[in-house]
Amino acid sequence: MKPHTKRLLAWVSASIALLLVFALYTRPDFMVTLSQQVWACF
């Protein structure tokens, strides 16, 4: 595989991962669960 192809694949993978994470933040129930889990650590 060419270096250019590897770099493009890495950028596409990172972009997809970021979009999935940002999509989770639009769900209020996920945000409540996440905040409760973070608060439980203290």
C-alpha positions in Angstrom: 0.0 0.0 0.0 1.3 3.4 -0.9 2.0 6.0 1.9 -0.5 8.4 0.4 -3.2 5.7 0.6 -2.3 4.9 4.2 -2.5 8.6 5.1 -5.9 9.0 3.4 -7.2 5.9 5.1 -6.0 7.2 8.5 -7.7 10.6 7.9 -11.0 8.9 6.8 -10.9 6.6 9.9 -10.3 9.5 12.3 -13.0 11.5 10.7 -15.6 8.7 11.0 -14.6 8.2 14.6 -15.0 11.9 15.4 -18.4 12.0 13.7 -19.6 9.0 15.7 -18.5 10.6 18.9 -20.1 13.9 18.1 -23.3 12.1 17.1 -23.4 10.6 20.6 -23.3 14.0 22.2 -26.5 15.0 20.5 -28.3 12.3 22.5 -29.4 13.6 25.9 -29.7 10.2 27.5 -26.1 9.4 26.6 -24.9 12.7 28.1 -26.8 12.0 31.4 -25.3 8.5 31.6 -21.8 9.8 30.8 -22.1 12.5 33.5 -23.3 10.0 36.1 -20.4 7.6 35.3 -17.9 10.5 35.6 -19.4 11.7 38.8 -19.3 8.1 40.2 -15.5 8.2 39.9 -15.2 10.8 42.7 
